[in-house]
Amino acid sequence: MKIVFLADAQSSHTQKWALYFASQKHDVHIISFQYQTIPGVTVHDIGFKWSRVINHSDSTLAILRKTAYLLYIFKIKKLIHKLKPDILHAHYATSYGFCGVVANYHPLIISVWGSDVIDFPTKSWFRKIALSFVLKKADYITATSQMLTQAVKQFTGQSKTINTIPFGVNIEKFKPFGTKSDGIITFGIVKGLEEKYGHLLLIKAFKRCADKYKNIRLLVIGSGILEANLKKLRDELQLTEKVELTGYIENDTIPHYLNQMDVFVMPSIMESETFGVAAVEASACGIPVIASNIGGLPEVVHHGETGYLFPPGDVNQLSEYMEKLIREQELRSRMGMAGREYVLQNYDWQKNALQMYHLYEEIIIKKESKETR
């Protein structure tokens, strides 16, 4: 089949979907505002190059990108109708989803990712109407969690079917490498350094633990606008020797870093954390997870079994769970093993990708049936 993704080609999630279907010998194309070479996939550069040739602030670039959706929509529409795909699949409702709707090509699948449904419509009544319009025009919708599925139904009504298909993880890549033997208990987080992910809260909770236990450290992996603030707080709390900020790392090296950790922490403070793929990756590596009881995180972290859930923003409860896992090695091991098993049953990437493949097959069969009537 010929599949056209309207999606950010630089996103690791987009690349996972594209590479999977390309590996199954399908003709895969991506129409993207951000160019990226992907083996076996045709990526169409639609001409948006401002970000490469001018100086700009992050906010300016964001505005330019939003404007580009309108300026290039007719070019995108023309390209889609030229390609004539069997499946047109837009990822992220309020940008590429909008382009898919305006292109007026069917069948159209829109996959919502989280902030496009949770954050975007809260900014104004116009955005709320725009999101509802886009979602109602889609022939099919997919969401990564049950929480996000229910959120979408607020805009589409209960009659429209939403297919819940998680991102999933590669269980052969994300797996335990062996038993740690350095005697240091390492807490860790792998997220962009942004306010909503709760890094500042984590460092404060870690400080409480570090005042009582000497054999611990914190590994903060990722880059972002909060980096300077995190380093400042770390140094003010005299944690320079115990808290390491790695900066950006390549996706392929994440399993290596996860296997340095004994406990993974996701102290997110916003509902737009609708799935928690980082928590799933950690669980796949046999690591217990402490996460905020927010968004879709309760779906991937089972309280008391694969980790702990705490009220968002509650530094006291977070530090208490961290201390408990510092003290109880057997509990860490048991929770880690349970987490790995839960991922194998529910978030194996091959099984999740097969769910999408079956949806594609169903769509094509229905399309062919209509054409032969």
C-alpha positions as CSV (number, residue, x, y, z in Angstrom):
1,M,0.0,0.0,0.0
2,K,1.0,3.6,-0.5
3,I,1.0,5.6,2.8
4,V,1.5,9.3,3.1
5,F,2.2,10.7,6.6
6,L,1.6,14.4,7.3
7,A,4.0,14.7,10.2
8,D,7.3,16.1,11.6
9,A,10.0,14.0,9.9
10,Q,12.4,14.9,12.7
11,S,10.2,13.4,15.4
12,S,11.4,10.0,16.7
13,H,7.7,8.9,16.8
14,T,7.1,9.7,13.2
15,Q,10.3,7.9,12.2
16,K,9.2,4.8,14.1
17,W,5.9,4.6,12.3
18,A,7.5,5.3,8.9
19,L,10.3,2.8,9.3
20,Y,8.0,0.1,10.5
21,F,5.8,0.3,7.4
22,A,8.8,0.7,5.1
23,S,10.2,-2.5,6.6
24,Q,7.0,-4.2,5.6
25,K,7.7,-3.2,2.0
26,H,5.0,-0.5,1.7
27,D,5.6,2.7,-0.2
28,V,6.0,5.3,2.5
29,H,6.1,9.1,2.1
30,I,6.3,11.9,4.6
31,I,5.2,15.4,3.9
32,S,6.9,17.6,6.6
33,F,7.8,21.1,7.5
34,Q,11.0,19.8,9.0
35,Y,13.2,17.8,6.6
36,Q,15.0,14.6,7.7
37,T,16.5,11.8,5.7
38,I,14.9,8.4,6.7
39,P,16.2,5.2,5.1
40,G,13.6,3.6,2.8
41,V,11.2,6.5,3.2
42,T,10.5,9.4,0.7
43,V,10.5,12.6,2.7
44,H,9.1,15.6,0.8
45,D,10.6,18.9,1.7
46,I,7.8,21.4,1.0
47,G,10.1,24.4,1.0
48,F,9.8,25.9,4.5
49,K,13.5,26.9,5.2
50,W,13.2,30.1,7.2
51,S,14.4,28.4,10.3
52,R,17.7,27.6,8.6
53,V,18.5,31.0,7.1
54,I,17.5,33.8,9.6
55,N,18.2,34.6,13.2
56,H,15.1,34.2,15.3
57,S,13.9,33.6,18.8
58,D,12.1,30.4,19.7
59,S,8.8,32.3,19.8
60,T,9.4,33.9,16.4
61,L,10.1,30.5,14.9
62,A,6.9,29.1,16.4
63,I,4.9,31.9,14.8
64,L,6.6,31.4,11.4
65,R,5.9,27.7,11.5
66,K,2.2,28.3,12.3
67,T,2.0,30.8,9.4
68,A,3.6,28.2,7.1
69,Y,0.7,25.8,7.6
70,L,-1.4,28.4,5.8
71,L,1.1,29.6,3.2
72,Y,2.0,26.1,2.1
73,I,-1.4,24.4,2.4
74,F,-2.1,24.5,-1.4
75,K,1.3,23.0,-2.2
76,I,0.6,20.2,0.3
77,K,-2.8,19.6,-1.2
78,K,-1.5,19.4,-4.7
79,L,1.3,17.0,-3.6
80,I,-1.2,14.7,-1.8
81,H,-3.5,14.5,-4.8
82,K,-0.5,13.8,-7.0
83,L,0.7,10.9,-4.8
84,K,-2.8,9.4,-4.5
85,P,-2.1,7.4,-1.3
86,D,-4.2,4.5,-0.1
87,I,-3.8,6.0,3.4
88,L,-3.4,9.6,4.4
89,H,-2.3,9.8,8.0
90,A,-1.8,13.1,9.8
91,H,0.0,13.2,13.1
92,Y,-0.9,16.0,15.6
93,A,-4.4,17.5,15.1
94,T,-3.8,21.2,15.2
95,S,-1.1,21.5,12.6
96,Y,-0.7,18.5,10.2
97,G,-4.2,17.4,11.0
98,F,-5.5,20.8,9.8
99,C,-3.4,20.5,6.6
100,G,-5.0,17.1,6.0
101,V,-8.5,18.4,6.4
102,V,-7.9,21.3,4.0
103,A,-6.4,19.0,1.5
104,N,-9.8,17.3,1.3
105,Y,-8.4,13.8,0.6
106,H,-10.0,10.7,2.0
107,P,-9.7,8.5,3.9
108,L,-7.9,10.7,6.4
109,I,-6.6,9.4,9.7
110,I,-5.6,11.9,12.4
111,S,-3.5,10.8,15.3
112,V,-3.6,13.1,18.4
113,W,-0.5,13.3,20.5
114,G,-1.6,15.1,23.7
115,S,-0.9,18.8,23.9
116,D,-2.9,19.3,20.6
117,V,-6.0,18.2,22.5
118,I,-5.2,19.0,26.2
119,D,-3.4,22.4,25.9
120,F,-4.2,23.9,22.5
121,P,-8.0,24.4,22.9
122,T,-7.6,26.1,26.4
123,K,-6.0,29.2,24.9
124,S,-9.1,30.6,23.3
125,W,-12.6,29.8,22.1
126,F,-11.4,30.0,18.5
127,R,-8.9,27.3,19.1
128,K,-11.5,25.1,20.7
129,I,-13.8,25.5,17.7
130,A,-10.9,24.9,15.3
131,L,-9.9,21.7,17.0
132,S,-13.5,20.4,17.0
133,F,-13.8,21.2,13.3
134,V,-10.6,19.3,12.4
135,L,-11.4,16.2,14.5
136,K,-15.0,16.0,13.2
137,K,-13.7,16.1,9.6
138,A,-11.3,13.1,10.2
139,D,-12.5,9.8,8.9
140,Y,-10.6,8.0,11.6
141,I,-8.8,9.1,14.8
142,T,-6.2,7.4,16.9
143,A,-5.0,8.3,20.4
144,T,-2.1,6.9,22.5
145,S,-4.0,6.4,25.8
146,Q,-7.5,5.8,27.2
147,M,-7.2,9.2,28.9
148,L,-6.5,11.0,25.6
149,T,-9.3,9.0,23.9
150,Q,-11.8,10.3,26.4
151,A,-10.5,13.9,26.0
152,V,-11.0,13.6,22.2
153,K,-14.6,12.6,22.6
154,Q,-15.3,15.9,24.3
155,F,-14.8,17.4,20.8
156,T,-16.2,14.7,18.6
157,G,-19.1,13.4,20.6
158,Q,-19.5,9.8,21.9
159,S,-20.7,8.4,18.6
160,K,-17.3,8.7,16.8
161,T,-15.0,5.7,17.3
162,I,-11.5,6.6,18.6
163,N,-8.9,3.9,18.2
164,T,-6.5,3.7,21.2
165,I,-3.1,2.7,19.9
166,P,-0.1,3.3,22.1
167,F,3.4,4.3,20.8
168,G,4.9,1.3,22.4
169,V,8.6,0.5,22.7
170,N,11.1,-1.8,21.1
171,I,11.4,-4.5,23.8
172,E,14.6,-5.9,22.2
173,K,16.3,-2.5,22.4
174,F,14.8,-1.4,25.8
175,K,15.6,-4.2,28.1
176,P,17.7,-4.9,31.2
177,F,21.5,-5.2,30.4
178,G,22.5,-6.8,33.7
179,T,22.7,-6.3,37.4
180,K,24.3,-3.0,38.6
181,S,27.2,-3.4,41.0
182,D,28.5,0.1,41.7
183,G,26.8,0.4,45.1
184,I,25.3,3.8,44.1
185,I,21.5,4.1,43.8
186,T,20.8,6.2,40.8
187,F,17.6,8.1,40.2
188,G,17.0,9.3,36.7
189,I,14.7,11.2,34.3
190,V,14.7,11.3,30.5
191,K,12.7,14.3,29.3
192,G,13.1,17.7,27.6
193,L,14.1,20.3,30.2
194,E,10.8,22.1,30.3
195,E,8.7,23.4,33.2
196,K,5.8,21.0,32.7
197,Y,8.0,17.9,33.4
198,G,8.8,18.9,37.0
199,H,12.6,18.7,37.0
200,L,12.8,21.5,39.7
201,L,10.5,19.4,41.9
202,L,12.6,16.4,41.4
203,I,15.9,18.1,42.4
204,K,14.2,19.4,45.6
205,A,13.0,16.0,46.5
206,F,16.4,14.5,45.7
207,K,18.0,17.1,48.1
208,R,15.9,15.7,51.0
209,C,17.1,12.2,50.2
210,A,20.7,13.3,49.7
211,D,20.8,14.8,53.2
212,K,20.1,11.4,54.7
213,Y,21.7,9.0,52.2
214,K,25.2,9.4,50.8
215,N,25.2,6.6,48.2
216,I,22.7,8.2,45.8
217,R,22.9,10.3,42.6
218,L,20.5,11.9,40.1
219,L,20.9,11.6,36.3
220,V,19.0,14.2,34.3
221,I,19.0,13.5,30.6
222,G,17.8,15.9,28.0
223,S,18.1,19.5,26.8
224,G,15.9,22.5,26.9
225,I,15.2,26.0,28.1
226,L,15.3,25.1,31.8
227,E,18.9,23.9,31.8
228,A,20.4,27.1,33.3
229,N,17.7,27.2,36.1
230,L,18.3,23.5,36.9
231,K,22.1,24.0,37.2
232,K,21.6,27.0,39.4
233,L,19.3,25.1,41.7
234,R,21.6,22.1,41.8
235,D,24.5,24.3,42.8
236,E,22.5,26.3,45.3
237,L,21.5,23.1,47.0
238,Q,25.2,21.9,47.0
239,L,24.4,18.9,44.8
240,T,27.0,19.6,42.1
241,E,28.7,16.2,42.8
242,K,25.5,14.2,42.9
243,V,23.3,15.6,40.1
244,E,24.5,15.2,36.5
245,L,22.9,17.0,33.6
246,T,24.0,15.2,30.5
247,G,22.4,17.6,27.9
248,Y,21.1,16.2,24.7
249,I,21.8,12.5,23.9
250,E,21.0,10.4,20.8
251,N,17.9,8.2,21.0
252,D,19.9,5.1,20.3
253,T,21.9,5.7,23.6
254,I,18.9,6.0,25.9
255,P,18.8,2.3,26.8
256,H,22.4,2.6,27.9
257,Y,21.6,5.5,30.2
258,L,18.4,3.9,31.5
259,N,20.4,0.8,32.6
260,Q,22.5,3.0,34.8
261,M,19.4,3.9,36.8
262,D,17.8,2.1,39.8
263,V,14.7,4.3,39.9
264,F,13.0,6.3,37.1
265,V,11.1,9.5,38.1
266,M,8.4,11.4,36.1
267,P,7.2,14.3,38.2
268,S,5.1,15.9,35.4
269,I,2.8,18.7,36.5
270,M,0.5,19.1,33.4
271,E,-2.3,17.0,32.0
272,S,-0.7,17.0,28.6
273,E,1.5,14.1,29.8
274,T,-1.1,11.9,28.1
275,F,0.9,8.7,27.7
276,G,4.3,8.6,29.2
277,V,6.5,6.7,26.7
278,A,9.6,7.5,28.8
279,A,8.0,5.6,31.7
280,V,7.3,2.7,29.4
281,E,10.9,2.7,28.2
282,A,12.1,2.6,31.8
283,S,9.8,-0.2,32.8
284,A,10.9,-2.2,29.7
285,C,14.4,-1.9,31.1
286,G,13.2,-3.4,34.4
287,I,13.3,-0.1,36.4
288,P,10.6,0.9,38.9
289,V,8.9,4.2,38.1
290,I,7.7,7.0,40.4
291,A,5.3,9.2,38.5
292,S,2.8,12.0,39.1
293,N,-0.8,10.8,39.2
294,I,-1.7,12.9,36.2
295,G,-2.8,12.6,32.6
296,G,-2.1,9.2,31.1
297,L,0.6,8.2,33.6
298,P,-1.6,6.0,35.8
299,E,-2.2,3.8,32.7
300,V,1.5,3.0,32.4
301,V,2.5,3.0,36.1
302,H,0.6,0.6,38.4
303,H,0.7,2.0,42.0
304,G,2.4,-0.4,44.4
305,E,3.2,-2.9,41.6
306,T,5.4,-1.4,39.0
307,G,6.2,1.8,40.9
308,Y,4.4,4.6,42.8
309,L,2.1,7.4,41.9
310,F,2.1,10.7,43.8
311,P,0.0,13.9,43.7
312,P,1.4,16.3,41.2
313,G,3.7,18.9,42.8
314,D,3.9,17.1,46.2
315,V,7.6,17.1,47.0
316,N,7.0,15.5,50.4
317,Q,5.3,12.4,48.9
318,L,7.8,12.2,46.1
319,S,10.7,12.2,48.5
320,E,9.0,9.6,50.7
321,Y,8.7,7.2,47.8
322,M,12.3,7.9,46.8
323,E,13.5,7.1,50.3
324,K,11.4,3.9,50.4
325,L,13.1,2.6,47.2
326,I,16.5,3.6,48.5
327,R,16.0,1.4,51.5
328,E,14.4,-1.6,49.9
329,Q,16.5,-3.3,47.2
330,E,14.2,-6.3,47.0
331,L,11.2,-4.0,46.4
332,R,13.1,-2.2,43.6
333,S,13.8,-5.5,41.9
334,R,10.2,-6.8,42.3
335,M,8.7,-3.6,40.9
336,G,11.2,-3.6,38.0
337,M,10.4,-7.1,37.0
338,A,6.6,-6.4,37.2
339,G,7.1,-3.3,35.0
340,R,9.0,-5.3,32.4
341,E,6.2,-7.9,32.3
342,Y,3.5,-5.2,32.0
343,V,5.3,-3.7,29.0
344,L,5.7,-7.0,27.3
345,Q,1.9,-7.6,27.6
346,N,0.7,-4.1,26.6
347,Y,3.4,-1.9,25.0
348,D,5.4,-4.2,22.8
349,W,6.1,-1.9,19.7
350,Q,5.6,-4.7,17.2
351,K,2.1,-5.5,18.6
352,N,1.1,-1.8,18.7
353,A,2.4,-1.3,15.1
354,L,0.3,-4.3,14.1
355,Q,-2.8,-2.6,15.5
356,M,-2.2,0.3,13.2
357,Y,-1.5,-2.0,10.3
358,H,-4.9,-3.8,10.9
359,L,-6.6,-0.4,11.0
360,Y,-5.1,0.5,7.6
361,E,-6.3,-2.8,6.2
362,E,-9.8,-2.2,7.5
363,I,-9.8,1.3,6.0
364,I,-8.7,0.1,2.6
365,I,-11.2,-2.8,2.5
366,K,-14.0,-0.3,3.3
367,K,-12.8,2.1,0.7
368,E,-12.6,-0.6,-2.0
369,S,-16.1,-1.8,-1.0
370,K,-17.5,1.7,-1.5
371,E,-15.8,2.1,-4.9
372,T,-17.3,-1.2,-6.2
373,R,-20.9,-0.4,-5.3
